[in-house]
Amino acid sequence: MSTSSAVPAAKPPMRDALVDAAFRLFLERGYDRTTVDDIVALAGVGRRSFFRYFPSKEDVVFPDHERCLADMTAFLAAGEGTGDPVERVCDAARLVLRMYAEDPDFSVRRYRLTKQVPGLRAYELSVMRRYERALAGHLRERYAGRPDGTLRADVIAAAVVAAHNNALRSWLRSDGAGDADAAVDHALGCVRAAFTEPADGAVVRGAPAGGEDVVVVVARRDAPLWRVVREFEAALGRP
């Protein structure tokens, strides 16, 4: 009878090994008391290997943001000049959610760590600002012909990031329980409702709940009357 020897487990990729070693030490010693030398020693690699993947100790906490930012930039560029711009930037924001949802356990651990270390919180905010700038840059090009184009682009980009982060943090605070996609969809739906414009420029706003039964219709001067009437009837709930 032949015997088979156990096959040694494959070592994780060096980048993943560094991230794993870093978080193990952060949990055991604390972030501030862990050095790059400590991380590479536990991972069994040299300092050069660490800096080949991560410019700083802060970057090892957020290992996938550069990739996600590149994906977002490519996604926005692929839709340049087509479709609804608000919808496009909302879809781009979902790429960030996808990154977090790929590994919920890691994302929750990082969230807890970031809450405890002010420097990491500041670093995370700088990363979020880069996402916001990418969204705003896309929108500025789309709204370039409008007098308020730059203002509108910046406000919408900030709203998208704020809505996305509100839903994402709620999910992280729940330790990754619940439907993150549904929460983010709901949050981004508020942005779309506030900023998406009908193709003919008509905007309909109903009166607040509990107020008088009043509907205000705002439309361009050249909007066809039938379109205005249809929007008015839709606001009243009439077929």
C-alpha positions in Angstrom: 0.0 0.0 0.0 1.5 3.3 -1.0 1.3 6.3 1.3 0.9 9.8 0.1 2.7 12.7 1.8 0.8 15.8 2.7 1.1 18.6 0.2 2.3 21.8 2.0 -0.2 24.6 1.9 0.6 27.2 -0.7 1.9 30.4 0.8 -0.3 33.5 0.3 0.8 36.2 -2.1 3.4 38.5 -0.6 1.0 41.5 -0.6 -1.7 39.6 1.2 0.8 38.1 3.6 1.9 41.7 4.5 -1.7 42.9 5.0 -2.4 39.8 7.2 0.7 40.3 9.3 0.0 44.0 9.7 -3.5 43.5 11.0 -2.5 40.7 13.4 0.1 43.0 14.9 -2.3 46.0 15.0 -4.8 43.9 17.0 -2.1 42.5 19.4 0.0 45.6 19.9 -2.0 48.5 18.6 -1.4 50.5 15.5 1.0 53.1 16.9 3.3 50.5 18.5 3.6 48.4 15.4 6.5 49.3 13.0 7.2 48.3 9.4 10.1 46.2 10.7 7.6 44.3 12.9 5.3 43.6 10.0 8.0 42.4 7.6 9.5 40.2 10.4 6.2 38.5 11.0 5.5 38.1 7.2 9.0 36.7 6.7 10.0 39.3 4.0 12.4 42.2 3.8 11.7 45.9 4.1 12.1 46.4 0.3 9.3 44.0 -0.3 7.0 46.0 2.0 7.7 49.3 0.2 7.3 47.6 -3.2 3.6 47.2 -2.4 2.9 50.0 0.1 4.4 53.5 0.3 3.7 53.7 4.0 2.3 51.9 7.0 -1.0 53.7 6.5 -1.4 52.3 3.0 -1.3 48.7 4.3 -4.6 49.4 6.1 -6.2 50.4 2.8 -4.6 48.0 0.3 -7.3 48.1 -2.4 -8.2 51.8 -2.7 -5.7 52.6 -5.4 -7.1 49.7 -7.5 -10.6 50.9 -6.8 -9.8 54.5 -7.7 -8.3 53.3 -11.0 -11.4 51.2 -11.7 -13.6 54.1 -11.0 -11.7 56.5 -13.3 -11.8 53.9 -16.1 -15.5 53.4 -15.5 -16.3 57.1 -15.7 -14.1 57.5 -18.8 -15.9 54.6 -20.6 -19.2 56.5 -20.2 -18.0 59.9 -21.2 -20.7 61.9 -22.8 -23.4 59.2 -22.7 -26.4 58.5 -20.4 -27.5 60.4 -17.4 -24.4 61.9 -15.6 -26.0 61.6 -12.1 -26.8 57.9 -12.7 -23.2 57.4 -14.0 -21.5 58.7 -10.9 -23.9 56.8 -8.6 -22.9 53.6 -10.5 -19.3 54.6 -10.1 -19.7 54.9 -6.3 -21.0 51.3 -6.2 -17.5 50.2 -7.2 -16.3 51.3 -3.7 -19.1 49.3 -2.0 -18.1 46.3 -4.1 -14.6 46.5 -2.8 -15.7 46.6 0.8 -18.2 43.8 0.3 -15.6 41.5 -1.2 -14.3 40.8 2.2 -16.7 41.9 4.9 -14.6 40.6 7.8 -11.6 42.5 6.8 -13.7 45.6 6.1 -15.2 45.5 9.6 -11.8 45.0 11.2 -10.5 48.0 9.3 -13.5 50.1 10.3 -12.9 49.3 14.0 -9.2 50.1 13.7 -9.8 53.3 11.8 -12.2 54.5 14.5 -9.5 54.0 17.2 -6.6 55.8 15.3 -7.1 59.4 14.4 -4.3 59.4 11.9 -6.0 56.6 10.0 -9.3 58.4 10.1 -7.6 61.4 8.5 -6.0 59.2 5.9 -9.3 57.6 5.1 -10.9 61.0 4.6 -8.1 61.9 2.2 -8.9 58.8 0.2 -12.6 59.6 0.1 -11.7 63.1 -1.1 -9.9 61.5 -4.1 -13.0 59.6 -5.0 -15.0 62.8 -4.7 -12.6 64.6 -7.0 -12.8 61.8 -9.6 -16.6 62.1 -9.6 -16.6 65.9 -9.7 -14.1 65.9 -12.6 -16.4 63.7 -14.7 -19.4 65.8 -13.9 -17.6 69.1 -14.6 -17.0 67.8 -18.2 -20.6 66.8 -18.5 -21.9 70.1 -17.3 -19.3 72.3 -19.0 -21.8 74.2 -21.1 -23.9 75.3 -18.1 -23.3 78.6 -16.2 -23.6 76.6 -12.9 -21.8 73.6 -14.2 -18.8 73.6 -11.8 -21.0 74.3 -8.8 -23.5 71.6 -9.8 -20.7 69.1 -10.4 -19.1 69.6 -7.0 -22.4 69.6 -5.1 -23.5 66.3 -6.7 -20.1 64.6 -6.2 -20.2 65.6 -2.5 -23.7 64.3 -2.2 -22.9 61.0 -3.8 -19.9 60.4 -1.5 -21.9 61.5 1.6 -24.9 59.2 0.7 -22.7 56.3 -0.1 -20.6 56.6 3.1 -23.6 57.0 5.3 -25.0 53.7 4.1 -21.6 52.0 4.1 -20.8 53.0 7.7 -24.2 51.9 8.9 -23.4 48.5 7.4 -20.0 48.4 8.9 -21.3 49.4 12.4 -23.6 46.4 12.1 -20.5 44.1 11.7 -21.4 43.5 8.0 -25.0 42.3 8.7 -27.8 43.2 6.4 -28.0 44.0 2.8 -25.3 46.6 2.0 -26.3 46.9 -1.7 -29.9 47.7 -0.7 -28.7 50.3 1.8 -26.4 52.0 -0.7 -29.1 51.9 -3.4 -31.6 53.6 -1.1 -29.0 56.3 -0.2 -28.0 56.9 -3.8 -31.7 57.0 -4.8 -32.0 60.1 -2.7 -29.2 61.7 -4.7 -30.8 60.8 -8.0 -34.2 62.1 -6.9 -32.7 65.4 -5.9 -30.5 66.0 -8.9 -31.6 64.0 -11.9 -33.3 66.2 -14.5 -36.0 65.1 -17.0 -34.8 65.2 -20.6 -37.1 68.2 -21.4 -36.0 70.1 -18.3 -39.4 69.8 -16.4 -39.1 69.4 -12.7 -42.1 68.5 -10.5 -42.2 68.9 -6.7 -45.1 67.9 -4.5 -46.1 69.7 -1.3 -44.7 68.2 1.9 -46.7 65.5 3.5 -49.4 66.8 5.8 -49.5 70.2 4.0 -51.9 71.6 1.5 -52.6 69.7 -1.6 -50.4 71.8 -3.8 -48.2 70.8 -6.7 -45.7 73.2 -8.3 -44.5 72.5 -11.8 -41.3 74.2 -13.1 -40.6 73.9 -16.8 -38.6 75.5 -19.5 -40.4 78.1 -21.6 -40.0 75.9 -24.7 -41.3 72.7 -23.0 -44.3 71.4 -24.9 -47.6 71.8 -23.1 -48.5 68.1 -23.4 -45.2 67.3 -21.5 -46.0 69.7 -18.7 -49.6 68.4 -18.4 -48.3 64.8 -18.2 -45.8 65.7 -15.5 -48.6 67.5 -13.6 -51.0 64.5 -13.9 -48.2 62.1 -12.8 -47.6 64.3 -9.7 -51.3 64.0 -8.8 -51.2 60.3 -9.3 -53.6 60.4 -12.2 -53.1 58.0 -15.3 
